[in-house]
């Protein structure tokens, strides 16, 4: 009887120890906070919804969300005040900033004065690469030059024989956009695709956005009539995307990707898809809704995008990386291999990551395209 009692007593002590250790582990796992700094819904809905998703996943006790002002160019001091206010919480040990708008570098400087060792991840930087890379531990951006090749390769995969590039002089004065057009032209020649330059009105001109959109609406049918349905259409401005998608569907042409790859960019408006309040930020839902609509319209296999909005991916990957770092699964503040693995898991496919020049921590990336109507 004594042996049985002793055995039960030992089991009880063991259980007490295990549950006590578990409780300590859980407390330690939550003994930090991650600040997520985004634009407002009106300025950047995708990243705002991504922050909401992170709160829903990890809880308000782990994720702190604040926004920068819509008029950020005129309210630089507010950016500094808001970011510093978030970092002032003693438990905030990491910041994920998307977008890193102008004025973010001096804001980060103020945070570093307060917390030199805080982990800072900055996405969509709008400042000089060397400036932001010297302040943030990780910088995330889209590889626009790399897209000069991948966009043409995607057009070729869709069966394009002609590639029409809509732009205007102001955009071609931007070095990266101009370089990308030349890369597109060279890649088109290598792939046996006819490259066609098409001048469109600048949406900042006298006719504004409506003038640009009316031109696209009227010109795409002319281009398809001239070059045939195996014509891929591409534009360099966001206001072009909705009319481009509409006309591609109506004419039976091809659409490899938007200027800013995202399932949300142009597709819902062009296809008349209403997103319910409880589905905002639900990427799987919008992808399915777009695919169903395009298949119904007989456009399956002819339009593509990236599988997740890049800005949403930056936030989800940034938060995931921060948690792994703070919980000891990642040893260094900058671990390129770990970043690549996280992005691959989020997008469900390979991710091409390259550093910008000699700035190792300034990462530019591309995701694989998905084609609606032929997805696995």
N, C-alpha and C positions, 0 to 999 in steps of 0.2 A: 504494500500500500504506500509506503514511504517513497519507493522508487517511482510509482505512478505519479504521486504528488510532485516529486522533484522534477520528473519529466515535464509535467504540465506547467510547472513554474518556469522552467527553462524556455518552453515554447512561448509562454506569455511574455517573458522578458525579450525574447527575440522579436516577437510581433511589435512590442512597444518600440524597440530600437528601429525596426524597419520603417514603421509608420512615422516615427519621429524624424528619421533621416529623410523620408519622402517629403514630409512637410517642410523641412529645411531646404531641400532641393527646389521645391516649388517656389518657396519664398525667394530664394536666391535667383531663380530664373526670372522673377518679376521685379527684382531689386534694381531696375533701371527703367528709363523711358527713352523713346526715340521721337525726336521732333521732326515732323513732316511739314515743309514750308512750300506752299503752292500759290498759284493765282486763284482768283475767285471763279465762280461758275461762268460769269460773263467773259472773263479774260482767258480762262483755260479749263473748260469743263472736264476734259479727260483726266488731267492730273488731280483736279478736285475730287472727282468720283473715285479715282484710285486711292486717294487718302482715306475716303470714306470706307472703301473696301478693306483697307488695312486696319481701321478701327474696328470694323465688324469682325475681322478675323482674329485680332490680337487683344482687343479691348481698349477702352479709354484709359485704363490704368497703365498701359504700355505705350500707346501711340498718342502723341500730342499734336494737334493740327492747327496751324495758323496760316493766314494768307498775307500776301503783299498787296498793296493798293493797285487798282486798275490803272491809275495814272502814275505808274511807277517812275517814269522819266522825270516827272515834276515833283515827286514825293520821295526823294532818295533818303531823307532822314527817317521817314516812316518805315522804310525797309530795314534800316539799321535798328530802330527802336523795337520793331516786331521780332526780328531774328534774335536780338540780344535778350529780349524779354522771355522768349522761349528757352533759350540756352541758360537763363538764370535759374531755372528750376534745378535744384541740386541733383535730382535723379536723371536729368537728361544727359546722356552720355554719347549720343550720336544725332546728327542732323542729316536729313535727306531733303535736298533743295531742288525743286523742279517747277518752274524754270529758273535758271540762274540768270536773271535779268540784269541789265546794267545797274550798277550800284551794289551788287552783291559782294564784290571783293572788299570794299571798305567795311561792309557789314560783317563779313567773316573775320576781318582784322580785329574788330571789336570783340567778337566772340572768343578769338584766340587769346586776347588779353585776359579774359575772364577764365577760360578753360583751354589751356594750351594743348591738352591731350585729347580733346573731344574728336570723335570720328566725324568727318564731313564729306558727304557725297553730293556732288553738284551735277545736275543734268540740264541739257539744252543751254549751254553757256552762251551769253551774248557779249562777252568781253574778250579782250585779247587772250588767246590760248595760254601764253606763257604766264600772264597775270593770274588767271583763275587756277591754273595748274599748280602754281606756287602756293596757293592758299588752301585749296581743297585737297583731301587725300585721294579722292577718285573723281574724275570728270568723265561724264558720259555724253556722247553726241552721235549723230547719224553720219555715216561715211558718204557724203554727197558725191565725192569724186568716184568712189567705188561703185556708186549707183549708176554712173555713166556706162559701166559695163553690164551690171546685173539687170538694169532695166531693159537694155536691148536684148540680152539673153532671154529674158522673160517674154518679150515681144516675139522673139524667134520661136520660143517654145509654144506660144499660142498659134503660130503659123503665119506670122506677119511677113509680108513681102515689101511693105512700105511703112515707114515710120515718120509721122508728122509731128514736128516739134513746135508748139505754139509758145511764143514769148514776145517781149517788147524791148526796146533799146535800154531802158533803165535797168532791167534785170541782167541784160548782157553786159552792163558796166560793172556788175559784181564779178570779181575774179573767179570765185569758185563755180558760179553758175555758167560763166563763159567757158571755163576749162572743162566743165562737165559736158557742155554741148559738143565741144571738139572731141572728147572721149567717146560720146555717143555716136558722132559721125564716123569716127575711125572704126568703132566696133560694128556699126551697121555695115560698113564696107566689107569687113572681114566675114560677116555672116551672110553676105549677099542680099542685104536689105537696102532698098532705096531710101535715103534720108532726105526729108523735105523740110526746109525752114519755112515757117508760117508766121508772119507778123500779125500780132493782135493789138488792139488798143490797150494802153496802160490804164488799169482801174483807178489810178490816182489822177488821171487826166480829166479833161472837161466832161466827157461822157460818163465818168465814174464807173463803178462796178456794173450798173445796168448796161452800159455801153459795151463793156467787155463780154458780158454774158450773152447779149444779143448777137454780137459778132460770132461767138463760138457756136451758138444755136444755128445761125445761118450758114456758117462756113463749113462745118463738119459734113453736112450732106453733099456739099460741092466737092470736097476732097474725096469722099467715098465714091461719088459718081465718077470722078476722074481716075482714081487709082484702084478701085475695087474694094470689096468687103474685107479682104485680108490686109487692111490698113490699120495700124496701131496708132492711137492718138495719145499725146502727152502734152501737158501744159505746165508752166513754171509757177503759176499763181493760183492761190487757193480759191479765188472767186470763179476760176474756170472749171473746177472739178464737177460741180453739179450739172451744168449744161453739157459738159463733155460726156459724162456717164449717160445722161438722158439720150443724147444723140447717138452714142455708140449702140445703145439698146435698140433704138428706133431704126438705125441704118444697118445693123448687123455687123458693125466693125469690131475692132479689138481695143481693149484697154488694159495695158500691162500693170499700171500702178499710178497712184496719185503723186502730186508733188511732195506731199507730206503723207507717207503711207500710214493708213489707219482704216479699219472697217467703218469708223464713224464719219470719215471725211468724204462728203459728197454723196455717198450711197443712200443713206436714209432719206435725204431730201429729194434726190433724183428719182427714187423708187416709191416715194410716198409712204415710207414706213414710219409709223408713229411709235415712239418708244415709251412704254408705260413707266410711271414713276418708279415702280419697284424693279424695273429692268435697266435703269440708267446705270452705266458702269459695268453691266453684265456682258462681257465680250462674247461669250459662247452664244448667248441669246441673239445678239445682233448679227453674228456670222450666220447663224441658222436662218434668221429672218431674211437676210440678203440673198442667201443661196436659194431659198424657196421661191422668192420673188423672181429672181433671174431665170430659174428653171421654168417657172410658169410662163415667162415672157419669151421663152425659146432662146435665151442668151447664155445657157450653161456652157462652160468651157471657153468663154470668150472674154471674161473680165477677171482681174486679179487684184490683190492687195497684200499687205503683210498681215500675219495672223493676230497681231495685237498692236494697239497704238503704242508708238515708241515712248511717249511720255508716261503712259500708264506702266509700261514695262520698266522704265527707269525707277519709278517709285516702288513697285513691287520688288524688283531686284535689289534696290537700295536698302529697303527695310529688311529683306531676307538676309542680305550680307551683313547688315548691322547687328542683327540678332545672333547670327553665327559667330561674329567677331566678339561681341560682348559676352557670349556664353562659352567662348574658348574653343570653338570648332574651327575658327580661322585665327592663325597666329599673328599675321601682319595686317597693318591697316590697308595695304595695297597688295592684293593677291590676284593677279590676272587670271590664273587658271581657275580659281574659285569663282570669280565673276563670270567667266565663260560657262562654267557648269550651271550656275544659277540661271543665267539667261536661257540656256538651252532647255532647262526644265520648265521655265515659264512659257516659252514660245512653242515648245513641243518639237523643236527641230534644231539643226546646227546654226550657230551664230558666228559670223566672221568678225573678229575683233582685231583692230590694228591701232597702234599708237600713233599719235600725231607728231611726226618728226622725231625729235629726241626727247619729247615729253612723254615718258613712259606711262604716267598715270592719267594721261588724257586719251581716253579710248573712244575710237570711232567704230561704229558697228553697222552691220546689215543683217536682216533676218531673211529667211527663205520666203518666197512668195507662195501664196495659196491661190488656186484658181477655183472660182465658184462653179459648182456643178460637176467637178471631177475630184473632189476631196475624198480622202479615205474615210 
